[in-house]
Amino acid sequence: MVTTPQSLTGNGLAVSRRTISLLLLIAPFVFGCELGPPPDHALVQVLTGSPYERGFQHGEAMADRIRSLQTTLLTSSLLPYLNRERAAVASVMLAYRDKDDDEFESYYQRYRRECLQEFPDDCRIKCGFAYLVMRDSARSLTPYLPQRYLDEMQGIADGAGLPFEQILVLNTFFDTLLSFRAITAFIRGVQAPRVERVRFLDLEERGDYDGADLPDEDWDKISGPHEPSPHAVAVEVSPRSAVEFLIHDTKLEVGTDLGEPPGVDPSTVRVRVDDVQYTYPEDDGILQVFEVPDDEERVRVVLIPPGGFAEAAQVSLVVQAGDFNAIIDPPPERARFMRDERITFTTAGFGREKHEVANRDPTPDGSIPPSISFAARGTATADGAPLLAHHYALLDANTVHKHAVLSVHHPDEGAAHAVLGYAGFIWGFSGMNEHGLTFAFNNSDTLNNPMTGAFLEELFQAEFSLRGVPIGIVGRELLASEETVGGAVDLLAAVSHTGGWNVLLADAEGDLAAVELDSNIDFEGAPADRTGAHVIRPDDRDEHGEPLAGISGDELYLGSHYRKNLEDIRTTALVFDVQPQRYWTTFYYRSVQATAVLRERLRQALGALDPERAKAILRFPELVDQRDSMNAAIYQPRSGTFLWAAGEIPATDGVFREFAFEPAGGDVK
């Protein structure tokens, strides 16, 4: 029964609204003015001895937390979500078909049949598509893992009383997830509409314009074929202009769209101009959609904003459209939508070149920021000492933060080091060793990964499998074996990687480096001298002479998109045009936005950057993912100290605790 003030009773007597109000007023004085503190979700563990011994200590101390993380993240959240992707994957990769076929039993069908015989009560999770992918990838990664890390995982399993495979999957699912996500995002994106061309028409001397198609020479500026860019696509556009988008939707000979009609559904077209949204057909006349004669796959979308665009201004357009699909698996029924495509230009009088204008959404809450990191030294910091800050955000599912752990390792061999991770993980998203070497990584979507490589080699018969060393274990190895950024860069270049990552490094001497990583798979058209590790230094410049990932030459900043590795992959496989990350990943414009904001905050702090100012930058609202923030840290390599925050959502709202490597080992102050 729902109880209301009108029906509350005490000892058979009605309680009046006045009495309730009085009780509410005096309650803080009677029962205390504050609730008790929330539980401390972030813990510290100090691990000593051999790899197995440290793993056993971890597993024994964190057994309940490991089980909780396994259940709440993998079993209840992640695996069911990935199971819904099977239909899209199976439309291209026959190994994961589910329907009966007279000719053969697919790999997935066979696995499921045998699994159900062995585990009849565990069909939803262990016998599902997602667990199969996670298990296969975990097994295929095992040969790439140094024995000491396998021993450490075995120790966790034994200490926690869990099967080794469960701990192996827990420590490799992250790399599997991101490579798998890249594949599925690409499969969805290649079947969705996309902006193919952008044109601007000066209306000053033209009078009324009805949206008619005109020859190229009549258009003032043309961006075609459209190239997703971190900068403006055009500058000095007349404020009184029409903007035309050519949007293309095709249906491939394979995929879930097979048999669906091609083309863009006009009723799904949306264009946001800064913070004003126009929809079709509601705003017909401002936003118009035209068929292209004899071409059912394309439409022309023409925008003529009332009153024109602001003069001498930067303008951001966000374009959205869907197709005629009726996708029903998983429900609800829906069209297939393109990612939000952001296009920036300037109007006459703004006075900057394209490369000087960031493709930035002026709406503060226009996008969810991804992971960010920055490092500084010398003239950029208050005391000249190096500093590295990191905020990782991706997947919390309202549970991961409750399992945060700072693991401090004192190994029998190698340097003492600390990593910021979670219960059951032998790795962390960032960390530092006793020499001051600091490592942090952001994910960076790429199709240059082993899963794509398997498809390029085997096409429809391919199965998901991963190769390489998981990025967190690469970080552990750096911290255990290296003292300087130079040594860390060499190790990163020598390792076979599982996918795309943006790594930031700093050391006690003030050396800084960013390394953009991919798997360096072999693909048709790849340059002979191609490498999977693209190093960026603070004074590196782009083709325009602008700092590539810095400002003054004494800092670096990173998001989740490539700045140097722009052609991470470009090849074809059957009907698939396998493109660089900027064309398809939903992280791209989010990362471009976040790094533009981050650059501005850093520029304002140059010369005075210290832990407190770094903390303020990490907490800046436009840089904080309020839903999937995971952890944050501010490292000071020269002093061997750092501040770390975890255990809350977002992590940056919590207290930053201090850690220091002392001569006798690491202890929390």
C-alpha positions as CSV (number, residue, x, y, z in Angstrom):
1,M,0.0,0.0,0.0
2,V,1.3,3.5,-0.8
3,T,1.2,5.6,2.3
4,T,0.4,9.3,2.1
5,P,0.2,12.0,4.9
6,Q,-3.6,11.8,4.8
7,S,-3.6,8.0,5.7
8,L,-0.7,7.8,8.2
9,T,-1.8,6.8,11.6
10,G,-0.1,6.3,15.0
11,N,-1.7,4.4,17.8
12,G,-5.0,4.6,15.9
13,L,-4.9,8.4,15.8
14,A,-4.7,10.4,12.5
15,V,-1.5,12.4,12.1
16,S,-2.1,15.9,10.7
17,R,-0.1,17.6,8.0
18,R,1.0,20.2,10.7
19,T,2.4,17.4,12.9
20,I,4.3,15.9,9.9
21,S,5.8,19.3,9.1
22,L,6.9,19.7,12.7
23,L,8.5,16.3,12.7
24,L,10.4,17.1,9.5
25,L,11.7,20.4,11.1
26,I,12.9,18.8,14.3
27,A,14.2,15.6,12.8
28,P,17.7,16.9,12.0
29,F,18.1,17.9,15.7
30,V,16.8,14.6,17.1
31,F,18.4,12.2,14.6
32,G,21.4,14.2,13.4
33,C,21.7,16.7,10.6
34,E,23.5,14.5,8.1
35,L,23.3,11.0,6.8
36,G,26.2,8.7,7.5
37,P,29.0,8.7,4.9
38,P,28.6,6.6,1.8
39,P,30.6,3.3,1.7
40,D,34.2,3.6,0.7
41,H,34.2,1.8,-2.6
42,A,37.8,2.5,-3.5
43,L,40.4,0.3,-1.6
44,V,44.1,-0.1,-1.5
45,Q,46.0,-3.4,-1.6
46,V,49.7,-3.8,-1.1
47,L,51.0,-7.0,-2.8
48,T,54.4,-8.6,-2.2
49,G,56.4,-11.5,-3.4
50,S,56.3,-13.6,-6.6
51,P,53.6,-13.2,-9.3
52,Y,51.6,-16.1,-7.9
53,E,51.9,-14.9,-4.3
54,R,50.8,-11.4,-5.2
55,G,47.9,-12.8,-7.2
56,F,46.9,-15.1,-4.3
57,Q,46.9,-12.2,-1.9
58,H,44.8,-10.2,-4.3
59,G,42.3,-13.0,-4.8
60,E,42.0,-13.9,-1.1
61,A,41.4,-10.3,-0.1
62,M,39.1,-9.3,-2.9
63,A,37.1,-12.6,-3.4
64,D,33.7,-11.1,-2.7
65,R,34.4,-8.0,-4.8
66,I,35.7,-10.1,-7.7
67,R,32.5,-12.2,-7.7
68,S,30.4,-9.1,-7.4
69,L,32.1,-7.4,-10.4
70,Q,31.8,-10.6,-12.4
71,T,28.1,-10.8,-11.7
72,T,27.1,-7.2,-12.0
73,L,29.2,-6.1,-14.9
74,L,29.8,-9.2,-17.1
75,T,26.9,-11.5,-16.3
76,S,24.1,-9.0,-15.8
77,S,25.2,-6.1,-18.0
78,L,27.9,-6.5,-20.6
79,L,27.2,-10.1,-21.9
80,P,23.5,-9.6,-22.4
81,Y,24.2,-6.4,-24.3
82,L,26.7,-8.1,-26.6
83,N,24.4,-11.0,-27.2
84,R,22.1,-8.5,-28.9
85,E,24.8,-7.8,-31.5
86,R,24.9,-11.4,-32.7
87,A,22.3,-10.9,-35.4
88,A,24.2,-8.1,-37.1
89,V,27.5,-10.0,-36.8
90,A,26.0,-13.3,-38.1
91,S,24.7,-11.5,-41.2
92,V,28.3,-11.1,-42.3
93,M,30.2,-13.8,-40.4
94,L,28.5,-17.2,-41.0
95,A,30.3,-18.8,-38.0
96,Y,27.8,-17.1,-35.7
97,R,24.5,-18.0,-37.5
98,D,21.8,-19.3,-35.3
99,K,19.1,-20.6,-37.6
100,D,19.0,-24.3,-38.6
101,D,20.5,-25.1,-41.9
102,D,20.4,-28.4,-43.8
103,E,24.0,-28.1,-45.1
104,F,26.0,-27.4,-42.0
105,E,26.0,-26.5,-38.3
106,S,27.7,-23.2,-37.6
107,Y,30.5,-22.8,-35.1
108,Y,28.2,-20.9,-32.7
109,Q,25.4,-23.5,-33.0
110,R,27.8,-26.4,-32.3
111,Y,29.3,-24.5,-29.3
112,R,25.8,-23.8,-27.9
113,R,24.6,-27.4,-28.4
114,E,27.7,-28.8,-26.6
115,C,27.5,-26.1,-23.9
116,L,23.9,-26.8,-23.1
117,Q,24.7,-30.5,-22.7
118,E,27.4,-29.7,-20.2
119,F,25.8,-26.7,-18.5
120,P,22.0,-27.0,-18.9
121,D,21.2,-24.4,-16.3
122,D,23.6,-21.8,-17.6
123,C,22.4,-21.3,-21.1
124,R,21.7,-17.6,-20.8
125,I,25.2,-16.5,-20.2
126,K,27.9,-19.2,-20.5
127,C,26.2,-20.8,-23.6
128,G,25.6,-17.5,-25.3
129,F,27.3,-15.7,-28.2
130,A,29.0,-13.0,-26.1
131,Y,30.6,-15.5,-23.7
132,L,31.8,-17.5,-26.7
133,V,33.5,-14.5,-28.2
134,M,35.1,-13.5,-24.8
135,R,36.3,-17.0,-24.1
136,D,37.8,-17.5,-27.6
137,S,39.6,-14.2,-27.4
138,A,40.9,-14.9,-23.9
139,R,42.3,-18.2,-25.1
140,S,43.8,-16.7,-28.2
141,L,45.5,-14.0,-26.2
142,T,47.1,-16.5,-23.7
143,P,50.2,-17.3,-25.9
144,Y,51.0,-13.5,-26.0
145,L,51.0,-13.2,-22.2
146,P,54.3,-13.6,-20.3
147,Q,54.1,-16.5,-17.9
148,R,54.4,-14.2,-14.8
149,Y,51.1,-12.6,-15.6
150,L,49.4,-15.9,-16.2
151,D,50.8,-17.0,-12.8
152,E,49.4,-13.9,-11.2
153,M,46.0,-14.6,-12.6
154,Q,46.2,-18.2,-11.4
155,G,47.0,-16.9,-8.0
156,I,43.9,-14.6,-8.0
157,A,41.8,-17.6,-9.1
158,D,43.2,-19.8,-6.3
159,G,42.9,-17.1,-3.7
160,A,39.3,-16.3,-4.6
161,G,38.3,-19.9,-5.2
162,L,37.3,-19.3,-8.8
163,P,38.1,-21.0,-12.1
164,F,41.2,-19.7,-13.9
165,E,39.1,-19.2,-17.1
166,Q,36.9,-16.8,-15.2
167,I,39.8,-14.7,-14.1
168,L,41.4,-14.9,-17.6
169,V,38.2,-13.6,-19.2
170,L,37.9,-10.8,-16.6
171,N,41.4,-9.6,-17.4
172,T,41.0,-9.8,-21.2
173,F,37.3,-8.8,-21.8
174,F,38.2,-5.1,-22.0
175,D,40.4,-5.5,-25.1
176,T,38.0,-8.0,-26.6
177,L,35.1,-5.6,-26.0
178,L,36.8,-2.7,-27.7
179,S,37.9,-4.6,-30.8
180,F,34.4,-6.2,-31.0
181,R,32.8,-2.8,-30.6
182,A,34.8,-1.4,-33.5
183,I,33.7,-4.3,-35.8
184,T,30.0,-4.0,-34.9
185,A,30.0,-0.2,-35.0
186,F,31.5,-0.4,-38.5
187,I,29.0,-3.0,-39.6
188,R,26.1,-0.8,-38.4
189,G,27.7,2.4,-39.8
190,V,28.4,1.1,-43.3
191,Q,24.7,0.2,-43.7
192,A,23.5,3.6,-42.4
193,P,23.1,6.9,-44.3
194,R,26.2,9.1,-44.5
195,V,27.0,12.7,-45.6
196,E,28.7,12.5,-49.0
197,R,29.1,16.2,-49.9
198,V,28.5,19.7,-48.4
199,R,28.0,22.8,-50.5
200,F,27.4,26.5,-49.7
201,L,25.4,28.8,-51.9
202,D,25.7,32.6,-51.5
203,L,22.1,34.1,-51.6
204,E,23.1,37.8,-51.4
205,E,22.8,38.4,-55.2
206,R,20.4,35.5,-55.9
207,G,17.2,36.6,-54.3
208,D,14.7,33.9,-53.5
209,Y,16.1,30.4,-53.7
210,D,13.8,27.3,-53.8
211,G,16.4,24.7,-53.1
212,A,16.9,23.7,-56.7
213,D,19.9,21.6,-57.6
214,L,22.5,23.8,-59.4
215,P,25.8,23.2,-61.2
216,D,28.9,23.1,-59.1
217,E,30.1,26.4,-60.4
218,D,27.1,28.2,-58.9
219,W,28.0,27.1,-55.4
220,D,30.3,29.3,-53.4
221,K,32.2,26.5,-51.5
222,I,32.2,22.8,-51.9
223,S,33.4,20.1,-49.4
224,G,33.2,16.8,-51.4
225,P,33.7,14.1,-51.0
226,H,33.0,15.0,-47.4
227,E,35.9,14.4,-45.1
228,P,35.3,14.2,-41.3
229,S,37.6,16.7,-39.8
230,P,38.7,18.2,-36.5
231,H,38.6,21.6,-38.2
232,A,36.2,23.7,-40.2
233,V,35.2,22.5,-43.6
234,A,34.8,26.1,-45.0
235,V,35.6,29.6,-43.9
236,E,34.4,33.1,-44.8
237,V,31.0,31.9,-45.9
238,S,28.4,34.5,-46.7
239,P,26.1,34.9,-43.7
240,R,23.2,34.7,-46.1
241,S,23.8,31.3,-47.5
242,A,22.0,28.0,-48.1
243,V,23.8,24.8,-47.1
244,E,23.2,21.6,-49.0
245,F,24.0,18.1,-47.8
246,L,24.1,15.2,-50.2
247,I,23.2,12.1,-48.1
248,H,23.7,8.6,-49.4
249,D,22.2,5.3,-48.2
250,T,22.9,2.1,-49.9
251,K,22.1,-1.6,-49.3
252,L,24.9,-4.0,-49.5
253,E,24.8,-7.5,-50.9
254,V,25.4,-8.8,-47.4
255,G,24.3,-7.7,-43.9
256,T,21.1,-7.3,-41.9
257,D,19.8,-4.7,-44.5
258,L,19.7,-7.3,-47.3
259,G,16.3,-7.0,-49.0
260,E,15.4,-3.6,-47.4
261,P,14.8,-0.7,-49.7
262,P,17.7,1.7,-50.0
263,G,17.4,5.4,-49.4
264,V,17.1,8.1,-46.8
265,D,13.7,8.5,-45.0
266,P,12.9,12.3,-45.3
267,S,11.0,12.2,-42.0
268,T,14.1,11.3,-40.1
269,V,16.2,14.3,-41.3
270,R,17.4,16.7,-38.6
271,V,19.9,19.5,-38.7
272,R,20.9,21.4,-35.5
273,V,22.3,24.9,-36.1
274,D,24.3,25.7,-32.9
275,D,21.6,25.2,-30.3
276,V,18.5,25.4,-32.7
277,Q,17.1,22.1,-34.0
278,Y,15.3,22.0,-37.4
279,T,13.3,18.9,-38.4
280,Y,11.6,17.8,-41.6
281,P,8.8,18.1,-42.6
282,E,7.9,20.2,-39.5
283,D,10.3,23.0,-40.6
284,D,9.8,22.6,-44.4
285,G,11.0,25.8,-46.1
286,I,13.9,26.1,-43.6
287,L,14.9,22.5,-44.0
288,Q,14.0,20.8,-47.3
289,V,14.6,17.3,-48.6
290,F,14.7,16.6,-52.4
291,E,15.0,13.4,-54.3
292,V,17.9,13.0,-56.7
293,P,16.5,12.1,-60.1
294,D,17.2,8.4,-61.1
295,D,19.0,7.8,-57.8
296,E,17.0,6.1,-55.1
297,E,20.0,5.9,-52.7
298,R,20.6,9.7,-52.4
299,V,18.7,12.8,-51.2
300,R,19.6,16.4,-51.2
301,V,19.0,18.3,-47.9
302,V,18.9,22.1,-48.1
303,L,19.1,24.3,-45.1
304,I,18.1,28.0,-45.3
305,P,18.0,29.3,-41.8
306,P,15.6,32.3,-41.2
307,G,17.6,35.5,-41.1
308,G,20.8,33.8,-42.2
309,F,23.7,32.9,-40.1
310,A,25.4,35.3,-37.6
311,E,28.1,37.5,-39.1
312,A,31.8,37.0,-38.4
313,A,30.9,33.8,-36.4
314,Q,31.8,30.2,-36.0
315,V,28.8,28.0,-36.9
316,S,28.3,24.3,-36.0
317,L,25.8,22.1,-37.8
318,V,24.9,18.6,-36.6
319,V,23.3,16.4,-39.2
320,Q,21.2,13.3,-38.5
321,A,19.2,11.0,-40.8
322,G,17.8,7.4,-40.9
323,D,16.9,5.0,-43.6
324,F,13.8,3.0,-44.5
325,N,14.8,-0.1,-42.5
326,A,12.5,-1.8,-40.1
327,I,15.0,-3.4,-37.8
328,I,13.3,-5.7,-35.3
329,D,16.3,-7.6,-33.7
330,P,16.7,-6.4,-31.0
331,P,13.4,-4.6,-30.5
332,P,11.9,-2.0,-30.7
333,E,11.4,-1.7,-34.5
334,R,13.5,1.2,-35.8
335,A,15.4,2.6,-38.8
336,R,19.1,2.6,-39.0
337,F,20.5,6.0,-38.2
338,M,23.8,7.5,-39.1
339,R,26.0,8.9,-36.3
340,D,25.7,12.6,-35.6
341,E,27.8,14.3,-38.3
342,R,29.2,17.6,-37.1
343,I,30.2,20.2,-39.6
344,T,31.7,23.6,-38.7
345,F,32.3,26.7,-40.8
346,T,32.8,30.4,-40.3
347,T,31.0,33.4,-41.8
348,A,32.6,36.3,-43.5
349,G,34.7,38.5,-41.2
350,F,35.7,35.8,-38.7
351,G,39.2,35.9,-40.1
352,R,40.8,32.5,-39.5
353,E,42.0,29.7,-41.8
354,K,40.3,26.2,-41.7
355,H,43.0,24.6,-39.6
356,E,42.7,27.4,-37.0
357,V,39.0,26.7,-36.3
358,A,38.2,23.6,-34.2
359,N,35.2,21.6,-35.2
360,R,33.5,22.2,-31.9
361,D,29.9,22.1,-30.7
362,P,29.1,25.4,-28.9
363,T,26.4,23.8,-26.9
364,P,28.0,22.9,-23.5
365,D,26.1,19.7,-23.1
366,G,26.2,18.8,-26.8
367,S,28.2,15.6,-26.4
368,I,29.5,13.1,-23.8
369,P,33.3,13.5,-23.3
370,P,35.4,10.4,-23.6
371,S,38.7,9.7,-21.7
372,I,41.2,12.5,-21.6
373,S,44.8,12.9,-20.5
374,F,47.4,15.6,-20.4
375,A,51.0,16.0,-19.3
376,A,53.2,19.1,-18.7
377,R,56.7,20.1,-17.7
378,G,59.1,23.0,-17.6
379,T,57.5,26.4,-18.5
380,A,54.0,24.9,-18.4
381,T,54.0,23.9,-14.8
382,A,54.2,26.0,-11.7
383,D,57.5,24.5,-10.4
384,G,59.0,23.2,-13.7
385,A,58.4,19.6,-12.5
386,P,56.6,17.1,-14.8
387,L,52.9,16.3,-14.2
388,L,50.5,13.8,-15.9
389,A,46.7,13.8,-15.4
390,H,44.2,11.2,-16.6
391,H,40.5,10.7,-16.4
392,Y,39.2,7.4,-17.8
393,A,35.5,7.1,-18.8
394,L,33.9,4.3,-20.8
395,L,31.8,1.7,-19.0
396,D,30.6,1.9,-15.4
397,A,27.1,0.4,-15.7
398,N,26.4,1.8,-12.3
399,T,28.6,-0.9,-10.8
400,V,32.3,-0.8,-11.7
401,H,33.0,2.1,-9.4
402,K,32.0,0.0,-6.4
403,H,35.0,-2.3,-7.1
404,A,37.8,0.2,-7.5
405,V,41.3,-0.9,-6.3
406,L,44.7,0.8,-6.2
407,S,47.1,-2.2,-6.4
408,V,50.6,-1.5,-5.1
409,H,53.1,-4.2,-6.3
410,H,56.4,-4.9,-4.6
411,P,57.6,-7.8,-6.8
412,D,60.6,-10.1,-6.1
413,E,62.0,-8.9,-9.4
414,G,61.4,-5.6,-11.1
415,A,60.4,-2.1,-9.9
416,A,57.7,-1.4,-7.3
417,H,54.7,0.1,-9.1
418,A,51.1,1.0,-8.5
419,V,48.2,0.7,-10.9
420,L,44.6,2.1,-10.7
421,G,42.2,-0.6,-11.6
422,Y,39.5,-2.9,-10.2
423,A,39.0,-6.1,-8.2
424,G,40.2,-9.1,-10.1
425,F,42.2,-7.0,-12.6
426,I,45.9,-7.5,-12.6
427,W,46.2,-4.2,-14.6
428,G,45.1,-0.6,-14.3
429,F,44.1,2.3,-16.6
430,S,47.1,4.3,-15.4
431,G,50.0,3.9,-13.0
432,M,53.5,4.9,-11.8
433,N,56.6,3.0,-10.7
434,E,59.1,3.9,-8.0
435,H,61.4,5.6,-10.6
436,G,58.6,8.0,-11.6
437,L,57.8,6.5,-14.9
438,T,54.0,7.1,-15.5
439,F,51.7,5.4,-18.0
440,A,48.0,6.2,-18.9
441,F,45.9,5.1,-21.8
442,N,42.7,6.0,-23.6
443,N,40.9,3.7,-26.0
444,S,41.0,4.8,-29.7
445,D,38.6,2.9,-32.0
446,T,40.3,1.4,-35.0
447,L,39.6,-1.3,-37.6
448,N,43.3,-2.0,-37.6
449,N,42.8,-4.8,-35.2
450,P,43.2,-8.6,-35.3
451,M,39.4,-9.2,-35.6
452,T,39.4,-7.2,-38.8
453,G,42.5,-9.0,-39.9
454,A,40.7,-12.4,-39.5
455,F,37.9,-11.1,-41.7
456,L,40.2,-9.8,-44.4
457,E,41.9,-13.2,-44.5
458,E,38.9,-15.5,-44.2
459,L,35.9,-13.3,-45.1
460,F,32.5,-14.9,-44.3
461,Q,34.2,-17.9,-42.7
462,A,36.1,-15.7,-40.2
463,E,35.7,-16.2,-36.4
464,F,36.4,-13.6,-33.7
465,S,39.8,-14.0,-32.1
466,L,42.2,-11.5,-30.7
467,R,46.0,-11.5,-30.9
468,G,48.5,-9.4,-29.0
469,V,49.2,-8.2,-25.4
470,P,46.3,-6.6,-23.6
471,I,47.0,-2.9,-23.1
472,G,46.7,-3.0,-19.3
473,I,49.3,-5.7,-19.2
474,V,51.6,-3.7,-21.5
475,G,51.3,-1.0,-18.9
476,R,52.2,-3.3,-16.1
477,E,55.3,-4.5,-18.0
478,L,56.4,-0.9,-18.7
479,L,56.2,0.0,-15.0
480,A,57.9,-3.2,-13.9
481,S,60.8,-3.0,-16.4
482,E,61.5,0.5,-17.5
483,E,62.6,3.8,-15.9
484,T,62.3,6.3,-18.7
485,V,59.9,7.4,-21.4
486,G,62.5,6.4,-24.0
487,G,62.5,2.8,-22.8
488,A,58.7,2.8,-22.6
489,V,58.4,4.1,-26.2
490,D,60.7,1.3,-27.4
491,L,58.7,-1.3,-25.6
492,L,55.4,0.0,-27.0
493,A,56.8,-0.1,-30.5
494,A,58.0,-3.7,-30.1
495,V,54.8,-5.2,-28.7
496,S,52.0,-6.7,-30.7
497,H,48.8,-4.8,-29.7
498,T,45.2,-5.9,-29.5
499,G,43.7,-2.8,-31.0
500,G,43.7,1.0,-30.9
501,W,45.0,3.0,-27.9
502,N,46.4,6.5,-27.2
503,V,49.1,6.2,-24.5
504,L,50.6,9.1,-22.6
505,L,54.0,8.8,-20.8
506,A,56.0,10.9,-18.4
507,D,59.1,10.3,-16.3
508,A,61.0,11.9,-13.5
509,E,63.4,13.7,-15.8
510,G,60.5,15.5,-17.5
511,D,60.5,13.5,-20.8
512,L,57.0,13.3,-22.3
513,A,55.6,11.3,-25.2
514,A,52.2,10.3,-26.6
515,V,52.0,7.0,-28.6
516,E,49.1,6.3,-30.9
517,L,48.8,2.5,-31.2
518,D,47.1,0.1,-33.6
519,S,47.6,-3.6,-34.4
520,N,49.6,-3.0,-37.6
521,I,47.8,-5.8,-39.4
522,D,48.7,-6.6,-43.0
523,F,46.2,-5.1,-45.4
524,E,46.2,-4.3,-49.1
525,G,47.7,-0.9,-49.9
526,A,49.5,-0.5,-46.6
527,P,52.8,1.4,-46.9
528,A,55.8,-0.9,-46.7
529,D,57.2,1.1,-43.8
530,R,54.0,1.3,-41.9
531,T,54.3,1.0,-38.1
532,G,51.7,0.4,-35.4
533,A,53.2,2.9,-33.0
534,H,53.0,6.6,-33.9
535,V,55.0,8.7,-31.4
536,I,54.2,12.3,-30.7
537,R,56.5,14.7,-28.8
538,P,55.6,18.0,-27.3
539,D,57.2,20.0,-30.1
540,D,55.8,18.0,-33.0
541,R,53.9,20.0,-35.6
542,D,51.2,19.2,-38.1
543,E,51.3,20.0,-41.9
544,H,50.2,23.6,-41.1
545,G,53.0,24.2,-38.6
546,E,50.7,24.0,-35.6
547,P,51.5,21.9,-32.5
548,L,50.2,18.4,-33.1
549,A,49.1,17.6,-29.6
550,G,50.4,20.5,-27.5
551,I,50.5,24.3,-27.1
552,S,53.8,25.7,-26.0
553,G,56.2,22.8,-26.5
554,D,56.1,21.7,-22.9
555,E,52.8,19.8,-22.8
556,L,50.8,17.1,-24.5
557,Y,47.1,16.4,-24.4
558,L,45.1,13.4,-25.7
559,G,41.5,12.2,-26.2
560,S,40.2,9.1,-27.9
561,H,41.0,10.0,-31.6
562,Y,44.2,9.8,-33.6
563,R,46.0,13.0,-34.4
564,K,49.0,11.5,-36.2
565,N,47.8,8.0,-37.2
566,L,45.2,9.4,-39.6
567,E,45.4,6.6,-42.1
568,D,45.1,3.8,-39.5
569,I,43.6,1.6,-42.2
570,R,42.1,2.0,-45.7
571,T,41.3,-1.0,-47.8
572,T,38.5,-3.0,-49.2
573,A,37.0,-6.4,-48.4
574,L,34.3,-7.6,-50.8
575,V,31.7,-4.8,-50.7
576,F,33.1,-3.2,-47.5
577,D,35.2,-0.1,-47.7
578,V,37.3,-0.4,-44.6
579,Q,38.0,3.2,-43.6
580,P,40.0,5.2,-41.0
581,Q,38.5,5.8,-37.6
582,R,37.3,9.3,-38.3
583,Y,34.7,8.1,-40.8
584,W,32.7,5.8,-38.6
585,T,33.5,5.8,-34.9
586,T,31.0,7.5,-32.6
587,F,33.9,8.5,-30.4
588,Y,35.4,10.8,-33.1
589,Y,33.4,14.0,-32.7
590,R,33.1,13.5,-29.0
591,S,36.9,13.4,-28.7
592,V,37.4,16.3,-31.1
593,Q,35.1,18.3,-28.9
594,A,36.7,17.3,-25.6
595,T,40.3,17.9,-26.8
596,A,39.3,21.4,-28.0
597,V,37.8,22.2,-24.6
598,L,40.9,20.6,-22.9
599,R,43.3,22.6,-24.9
600,E,41.6,25.8,-23.9
601,R,41.6,24.9,-20.2
602,L,45.3,24.0,-20.4
603,R,46.2,27.2,-22.3
604,Q,44.6,29.2,-19.4
605,A,46.7,27.3,-16.9
606,L,50.1,27.4,-18.7
607,G,52.9,28.5,-16.4
608,A,50.9,27.8,-13.3
609,L,49.9,24.2,-13.7
610,D,50.0,22.2,-10.5
611,P,48.0,19.4,-9.0
612,E,45.2,21.7,-7.8
613,R,44.8,23.3,-11.3
614,A,45.1,19.9,-12.9
615,K,42.3,18.7,-10.6
616,A,40.1,21.7,-11.6
617,I,40.7,20.8,-15.3
618,L,39.7,17.2,-14.7
619,R,36.6,18.4,-12.9
620,F,35.6,20.9,-15.6
621,P,31.9,20.0,-16.5
622,E,32.4,19.8,-20.3
623,L,35.2,17.2,-19.7
624,V,33.3,14.9,-17.3
625,D,31.2,11.9,-18.3
626,Q,28.6,12.0,-15.6
627,R,27.5,8.4,-16.3
628,D,30.5,6.3,-17.2
629,S,33.4,8.0,-15.5
630,M,35.7,5.3,-14.0
631,N,38.8,6.8,-12.3
632,A,41.1,9.8,-12.3
633,A,44.7,10.5,-11.2
634,I,47.2,13.2,-11.1
635,Y,50.8,11.9,-11.2
636,Q,54.0,13.8,-10.1
637,P,56.8,11.7,-11.5
638,R,59.7,13.6,-9.9
639,S,58.4,13.3,-6.3
640,G,57.0,9.8,-6.8
641,T,53.6,10.9,-5.6
642,F,50.2,11.0,-7.1
643,L,46.6,11.9,-6.3
644,W,43.9,9.4,-7.3
645,A,40.1,9.4,-7.3
646,A,37.8,6.4,-7.7
647,G,34.7,4.8,-6.2
648,E,32.2,7.5,-7.1
649,I,30.3,8.5,-10.2
650,P,31.8,10.6,-11.6
651,A,35.2,9.7,-10.1
652,T,36.2,13.4,-10.2
653,D,33.5,14.3,-7.7
654,G,35.2,12.2,-5.1
655,V,38.2,13.0,-2.8
656,F,41.6,12.8,-4.5
657,R,43.7,10.7,-2.1
658,E,47.5,10.9,-1.9
659,F,49.9,8.1,-2.5
660,A,53.7,8.2,-2.3
661,F,56.5,5.8,-3.0
662,E,58.6,5.8,0.2
663,P,62.2,4.5,0.4
664,A,60.9,1.4,2.2
665,G,58.0,0.9,-0.2
666,G,54.6,2.5,-1.1
667,D,52.2,3.5,1.6
668,V,49.2,5.7,1.6
669,K,49.8,8.9,3.5
